[in-house]
Amino acid sequence: IILIEIIEKKKHIIENKQTNGVTIKEKEKCWLDISREFNSRCIKANRIVMYVDS
């Protein structure tokens, strides 16, 4: 549930269908921010971007 809440805040970036250099970098940063926030809110679970994005 925590992960879903975090992703909902960034949904507009993640679901952007454009695939240019700017949006790709934006999405990479977004997933990094999501993984950091998730890790900061979850004591027992540390996830890296590769696993959160999957």
N, C-alpha and C positions, 0 to 999 in steps of 0.2 A: 504494500500500500504506500509506503514511503516513496519508493522509486516512481510509482505512478504519479504521485503528487508533484514530485520534482519535474518529471518529464512534461506534465501538463503545462507548467509554467513556460517551458521552452518549445512547446509543440509547434508554434508558428515557424520556428527556425528549422526544426527537424523535418517537418513535412513539406518544406519548400521544394518544389519540383525543379527549380533551376539548378543547372550544374555548370557553373562557371567558377573561375578561380576564387572569386570573392565569397560566393556562397559555400563552396567546399571548405574554405578556411573557417568560415563562420560556423559551419556544422561541426568541424573538428573541435573548435574552441567550446562550442555548446556541449558536446559530449564530455569533454574534459571537465567543464564546470559541473555537469550533472554528476559525474563520478566523484568529484571532490565533495560536493554537497551531500551525496549519499553516504560517502565514507565518514563525513563529519557527524552525520546524524545516526549512524549505526555503529554501535560499540563493537559488535562481534563480527561484522562483515566488512571487509575491505575489498572493493572491486576495482579493477582497472578498466579503462575505457573499452578495451577490446571485449570484455565480458559484459559490460553494461549495454553496449551497442548491439550485441548479438540478439 
